[in-house]
Amino acid sequence: MQEDDQEQDVDALKTFEPIIQEVIAGRTEGHKCPFCREGDLECTFDGLNLKIVCKNCGKFFEGMLA
């Protein structure tokens, strides 16, 4: 992974962090995209895998919690 890719991943994590915390806590609906500010986010979390996708602009975050 290149340094630019790593920086983009860290920036995405920072941007999505408040939403990630809420999704982990069980609130998977009602979030708006922090990038385009218009799209509804599709959020899933199964206790291990987390995925957040904007239905409008396509920005996403995926992660595995250990």
Secondary structure per residue as TSV (DSSP state, phi and psi in degrees):
chain	resnum	aa	ss	phi	psi
A	1	M	-	360.0	134.5
A	2	Q	-	-80.5	160.3
A	3	E	H	-59.5	-39.7
A	4	D	H	-62.0	-40.0
A	5	D	H	-64.0	-40.9
A	6	Q	H	-65.0	-40.9
A	7	E	H	-63.7	-40.7
A	8	Q	H	-64.6	-40.3
A	9	D	H	-62.7	-42.9
A	10	V	H	-66.2	-41.7
A	11	D	H	-63.0	-42.0
A	12	A	H	-64.0	-41.7
A	13	L	H	-60.3	-46.0
A	14	K	H	-61.8	-41.9
A	15	T	H	-68.3	-41.4
A	16	F	H	-86.4	-7.9
A	17	E	H	-52.1	-47.7
A	18	P	H	-61.1	-37.1
A	19	I	H	-71.2	-40.4
A	20	I	H	-56.9	-45.3
A	21	Q	H	-61.0	-41.0
A	22	E	H	-69.3	-39.0
A	23	V	H	-65.0	-43.2
A	24	I	H	-61.0	-34.8
A	25	A	T	-77.9	-5.1
A	26	G	T	112.9	-7.7
A	27	R	-	-90.8	97.4
A	28	T	-	-102.5	-2.0
A	29	E	S	-123.9	157.5
A	30	G	S	88.4	15.6
A	31	H	-	-97.4	141.2
A	32	K	B	-103.4	150.3
A	33	C	-	-64.9	128.5
A	34	P	T	-75.8	-8.9
A	35	F	T	-92.3	-58.2
A	36	C	T	-91.6	-15.5
A	37	R	S	65.4	4.5
A	38	E	S	-117.4	-35.4
A	39	G	S	-77.7	146.1
A	40	D	B	-80.2	141.2
A	41	L	E	-93.6	137.7
A	42	E	E	-98.0	114.3
A	43	C	E	-118.9	131.3
A	44	T	E	-133.0	144.6
A	45	F	E	-151.9	123.0
A	46	D	-	-108.2	17.9
A	47	G	S	96.8	-16.7
A	48	L	S	-132.9	-50.5
A	49	N	E	-100.5	134.6
A	50	L	E	-121.6	134.2
A	51	K	E	-142.2	131.8
A	52	I	E	-130.1	125.3
A	53	V	E	-134.7	133.6
A	54	C	E	-84.6	126.5
A	55	K	T	-73.8	-14.7
A	56	N	T	-95.3	-58.8
A	57	C	T	-99.9	-13.1
A	58	G	-	87.2	-3.2
A	59	K	-	-60.6	146.4
A	60	F	E	-149.8	163.2
A	61	F	E	-139.5	132.8
A	62	E	E	-130.2	143.2
A	63	G	E	-159.9	161.8
A	64	M	E	-121.3	126.1
A	65	L	-	-92.7	134.6
A	66	A	-	-116.0	360.0
